[in-house]
Amino acid sequence: MQGRNMLSDLAATAQRLEQTLQRWIAEGWVQPFSDTAWLKAAFASDDLTLQSVVTAGGSLEVAYLAPQIDVTLLNSDVGAPLIASSRSDPRRDLPNASFVTQRSDVLSALLQGKAAVFKPGAPDAALVDVRVDRSRSVTQPTTEASLLGPKVAFNEDLTTSLNLVRNLLATPALRVRQHTIGTLSRTRVATVWIDGVTAPELVDEVLDRLSKVATDTLLSSEDLAQLAFHRSWTPFPTAQRTERPDRVARALGLGRIAIIVDGSPFAILLPVTLGAITKYLEALFGPPVTVIFVRWLRFVGGFLSMVAPAAYVAVLSVNPSLLPADTLVAVAQTRAGVPYPVLFETIGLLLILDMVIEASQQAPSPIGQTVTVVGGLIIGQAAVQAHLGSQLIVIVSAVTGIGTLLIPDISLAYAVRITKYPIMILAGILGFYGLTLCLIAIAIHLVAQESLDAPYATPFGPVRSWSLKSYTLMSRTRGERALRPGVYRPVTLRRQPKGGMKD
């Protein structure tokens, strides 16, 4: 008897709530979604589709943007349950739906590939996710070659990219904070870090900068890096970009932060230091001797690509006395017939070399390889035969081009390609004195840069002997692998027991 009374009270309460809601609708306090004229006025676009679904309990309106939805999902998840229903109640017929009462929420949902279901007189609308999946499958890295490491790379889907990171870091301490940036694009951005490892003040700084980004369209991680983390008037990258999940996982383990942008296959790593950019992951998968050899080979190649042309110009145009007499005569014979100074000769051929490298990078892979061969062999040989350059400058150009390709980060490679020109011009005017002045100016510029309060030139300046040895120039020992670099200010400096073995 008591149970019947409770059911009667509940039924009476529900009836009173229904009467109150209908009165609010009649008085204009609540706007029902039955009238879809506002939706047509908001979009005023031909791809907005409005369909009436007639059921046994009445008719419903279904709205969606045709290019955004999967027709099969629409029919199976929305159309079929509504037609088969006898009550015309989206709350009962669509169990996977979410309900909103604001028109702005409906507009946002339609733009995200959802279908909206309106019931005449109802104060809310049902939203069902029926978006079409246009994300490409996980493929191998294209800009960061992986010889011995994992063969997977991020793609343009944010969910897939986050899943790749979580597969490598299966810990509940991994934190993900999502934002929406862009008044027109409404781009999803995910900030990823490890709680208990990454410094909280570092996380707060990144989140604060992201919250202050004001733009209408955000289409790639490069746009975000330029808006939030780029420092003007420096050719050197102030945000590290990577398409490899294993690089992101290693960076997070060191106390850094990753930012992944929906629609971009590249993640941003912060803070960034010169040591982190010049680090080559493949060197981690070999014996210590191989690691040291590969790292030093890349450092020497990158340095030669920046100073070799300037040294060539300085020796031949300002400081020829530095060469032995026999060598000077041999060099002079190679330049016989070249009608302009060494500086103009070097600048001209290096410009051609940069155009060849840029064309090979922009062109498709088979054509790019052909462009490189044609530019390196045929154009160089033709220039020598036409007395537009000496044989020695062809060798210098080849060393410069190969050294540039040895730099693991493409943004840093562009910086080196740019800085070699002012060094070369000043070396052509002042000789080795000008070359030295330029190198000092570049060193001062790098030391003056910061990335989220982390010295950009670390571990070269300020010199951190442990980090310089362990993470940049030499091979890490077991004891050194147990610690994280202090430049990232990690909460816990120790990573593992010394030696990597449990007691």
Stockholm file with secondary structure:
# STOCKHOLM 1.0

chainA/1-503         MQGRNMLSDLAATAQRLEQTLQRWIAEGWVQPFSDTAWLKAAFASDDLTLQSVVTAGGSLEVAYLAPQIDVTLLNSDVGAPLIASSRSDPRRDLPNASFVTQRSDVLSALLQGKAAVFKPGAPDAALVDVRVDRSRSVTQPTTEASLLGPKVAFNEDLTTSLNLVRNLLATPALRVRQHTIGTLSRTRVATVWIDGVTAPELVDEVLDRLSKVATDTLLSSEDLAQLAFHRSWTPFPTAQRTERPDRVARALGLGRIAIIVDGSPFAILLPVTLGAITKYLEALFGPPVTVIFVRWLRFVGGFLSMVAPAAYVAVLSVNPSLLPADTLVAVAQTRAGVPYPVLFETIGLLLILDMVIEASQQAPSPIGQTVTVVGGLIIGQAAVQAHLGSQLIVIVSAVTGIGTLLIPDISLAYAVRITKYPIMILAGILGFYGLTLCLIAIAIHLVAQESLDAPYATPFGPVRSWSLKSYTLMSRTRGERALRPGVYRPVTLRRQPKGGMKD
#=GR chainA/1-503 SS CHHHHHHHHHHHHHHHHHHHHHHHHHHTSSCCSCCCHHHHHHHCCTTEEEEEEEETTEEEEEEEEGGGBCHHHHIIIIIHHHHHCSSCCHHHHCTTCEEECCHHHHHHHHHTTEEEEECTTCSSEEEEECBCCCCCCCCCCSSSCCSSSCCCCCCSCHHHHHHHHHHHCCCTTEEEEEEEECTTTCEEEEEEEETTTSCHHHHHHHHHHHHTCCCSCCCSHHHHHHHHTCCSSCCSCSSEEECCHHHHHHHHHTTCEEEEETTCSCEEEESCCHHHHTCCGGGGGSCHHHHHHHHHHHHHHHHHHHHHHHHHHHHHHTCGGGSCHHHHHHHHHHTTTCCSCHHHHHHHHHHHHHHHHHHHHHSCHHHHHHHHHIIIIIIHHHHHHTTSSCHHHHHHHHHHHHHHHTCSCHHHHHHHHHHHHHHHHHHHHHTHHHHHHHHHHHHHHHHHCEETTEETTTTBTTBCHHHIIIIIISCCCHHHHTBCCGGGCCSCCBCSCTTSCCC
#=GC SS_cons         CHHHHHHHHHHHHHHHHHHHHHHHHHHTSSCCSCCCHHHHHHHCCTTEEEEEEEETTEEEEEEEEGGGBCHHHHIIIIIHHHHHCSSCCHHHHCTTCEEECCHHHHHHHHHTTEEEEECTTCSSEEEEECBCCCCCCCCCCSSSCCSSSCCCCCCSCHHHHHHHHHHHCCCTTEEEEEEEECTTTCEEEEEEEETTTSCHHHHHHHHHHHHTCCCSCCCSHHHHHHHHTCCSSCCSCSSEEECCHHHHHHHHHTTCEEEEETTCSCEEEESCCHHHHTCCGGGGGSCHHHHHHHHHHHHHHHHHHHHHHHHHHHHHHTCGGGSCHHHHHHHHHHTTTCCSCHHHHHHHHHHHHHHHHHHHHHSCHHHHHHHHHIIIIIIHHHHHHTTSSCHHHHHHHHHHHHHHHTCSCHHHHHHHHHHHHHHHHHHHHHTHHHHHHHHHHHHHHHHHCEETTEETTTTBTTBCHHHIIIIIISCCCHHHHTBCCGGGCCSCCBCSCTTSCCC
//
